[in-house]
Structure formats: structure tokens, C-alpha cells
């Protein structure tokens, strides 16, 4: 992938991270999972595991987008210095 593509992808990642609807959706999913996790009974390991997995999935998506964003910023800086 060339720097131009990295910059474009980085810009798109920024748009997604800044998108209010997507942020609200992530927050709602994560909040609901946290509520269910905290309300789970002491023997409900399957529910706790499922909710922890849901929270981790949302956080992994955010981290992946941040990584693409940083890669795009790095490519843009490299181009600016060239």
C-alpha cells in the first residue's frame, strides 16, 4: 500500500472515529454489555464471558481504526517532509 492510500485510509478512519452515530452505537453496545456483565449472577459465567467479549470487540474495532489513523498521519508527515 502506498502513502497516498495510507493517507486516504487514515482520513476515513478519522471520519469513522468522529462519526456521532457510530460513537453513540459503540457507547450503547458497550454500556449495555457492562450493565449485563455487572447484573450477571454469580454462576452465570457464560453471560459474563459473552459480555466481556462484546466489550472487547468494540474496543478492538476502535483500536484498529486508531492504528489506521496513525499510519495515515505518519504517511502524511513523510510526504510533507519529502
N, C-alpha and C positions, 0 to 999 in steps of 0.2 A: 504494500500500500504506500503510495507516495504522500508527500507532505500536504498536498492540496486536498487529498481525500481525508487525511487525518484532521485537517483544519475543519473541513465540512462536517465530518462526524462529530468533532468536538463542539461545533456550533449547535448541531442538532441535539446533542446530549444536554447542552446548557438550556435549550428551549424546553426539553422534556423536564429537566430538573426544576425549571422555573414555572412550568405549567400549573396553574392553580387547581384545575380539575384533577390532574394526576396527583398532585400533592395531597389534596383532600381525600382522594381514593386510597392512597397509601396510608394516610393517617387513620382513616376509618377502619381499614382492614387490620392495621397493626393494633389500634385501640381495642377493637372487638376481640382480637386474639388475646391481648393482655387481660381483658376483663374475664374471658372464659378460662384463661390459664389460672388466674387468681381465684376464681369461683370453683374450680375443679375440686372434687372430693379427694380425700387422701389416698384412695385406692384407684383413682381414675388416671393411671399412668398414660394410657393411650391418648386421652384427650389432651393432657399436658404436653405430650410429645408432639401431637399434631399442631397444637397452637404455637409451640416453640418453633417448629418447622416453618409455620406460616410467617411468623415474625422474622425468622432468619432469611426466608426467601425474599421478603420485601427489602430487608437491609442489604442483601446481596445484589438485588437489582439496582438499588441506589449506589452502592459501591462500584458496580460495573459502569454505570453512567458517569460517575465521578472519574473513574480511570480513563474513559474515553475523552472526557472533557480535558483532563490534564495532558493527555497525549496530544490533543489538538492544540492546546496552549503552547506546549513545548515546540511543536512543529511550526506554529506561527512565529514564535520567538526566533527559531532557527532561520526561518525565511526572512525575517526582518533584519537579521544580522548579516545575511549573505549579500 
